Amino acid sequence: MTTDQRAGTILALIGGGMLVMRSWRSRRAISFCGTTIVIIGGSRGLGLVIARELGSEGAHVVLVCPRCR
């Protein structure tokens, strides 16, 4: 096997793996559109990032501050 054949085989395997991963991810995709999500402690940090991401996907996001009464 020449170097060019070996490189072509490696590239074909990588491309095939990428197609399999893309297919697998699309099957496991969860739609949050129209759902209501409650996030406790979402005023900053990771909670805020998650709230923004879910909101951009169409979810109704409710943030609750555990320290506020």
C-alpha positions as CSV (number, residue, x, y, z in Angstrom):
1,M,0.0,0.0,0.0
2,T,1.5,3.3,-1.0
3,T,1.5,6.5,1.1
4,D,-1.2,8.0,-1.1
5,Q,-3.4,5.0,-0.7
6,R,-2.9,4.9,3.0
7,A,-3.8,8.7,3.3
8,G,-6.9,8.2,1.2
9,T,-8.0,5.3,3.4
10,I,-7.5,7.3,6.5
11,L,-9.4,10.2,5.1
12,A,-12.3,7.9,4.0
13,L,-12.5,6.4,7.5
14,I,-12.5,9.8,9.2
15,G,-15.2,11.1,6.8
16,G,-17.3,8.0,7.4
17,G,-16.9,8.4,11.1
18,M,-18.1,12.0,10.9
19,L,-21.2,11.0,8.9
20,V,-22.0,8.3,11.5
21,M,-21.6,10.8,14.4
22,R,-23.8,13.4,12.7
23,S,-26.5,10.8,12.1
24,W,-26.4,9.5,15.7
25,R,-26.6,13.1,17.1
26,S,-29.6,14.0,14.9
27,R,-31.5,10.9,16.3
28,R,-30.8,11.9,19.9
29,A,-31.8,15.6,19.4
30,I,-34.3,16.9,21.9
31,S,-36.6,19.7,21.0
32,F,-37.2,22.3,23.7
33,C,-39.5,24.4,21.5
34,G,-42.7,25.3,23.5
35,T,-41.6,23.6,26.7
36,T,-41.2,25.4,30.1
37,I,-37.9,25.0,31.9
38,V,-37.3,26.0,35.5
39,I,-33.7,26.8,36.4
40,I,-32.8,27.3,40.0
41,G,-29.8,29.7,40.4
42,G,-29.8,30.9,36.8
43,S,-28.9,34.5,37.5
44,R,-25.3,34.0,36.6
45,G,-22.6,31.5,35.6
46,L,-23.5,28.1,34.1
47,G,-27.2,28.5,35.0
48,L,-27.4,31.7,33.0
49,V,-25.6,30.2,30.0
50,I,-28.0,27.2,30.0
51,A,-31.0,29.5,30.3
52,R,-29.9,31.6,27.3
53,E,-29.2,28.5,25.2
54,L,-32.6,26.9,26.0
55,G,-34.3,30.3,25.4
56,S,-32.6,30.5,22.0
57,E,-34.0,27.0,21.2
58,G,-37.6,28.2,21.8
59,A,-38.1,27.1,25.4
60,H,-39.9,29.3,28.0
61,V,-37.4,29.8,30.7
62,V,-38.2,30.5,34.4
63,L,-35.2,31.6,36.6
64,V,-35.5,31.1,40.3
65,C,-33.1,32.7,42.8
66,P,-32.8,30.4,45.8
67,R,-31.6,33.3,48.0
68,C,-34.5,35.6,47.3
69,R,-37.5,35.3,49.5
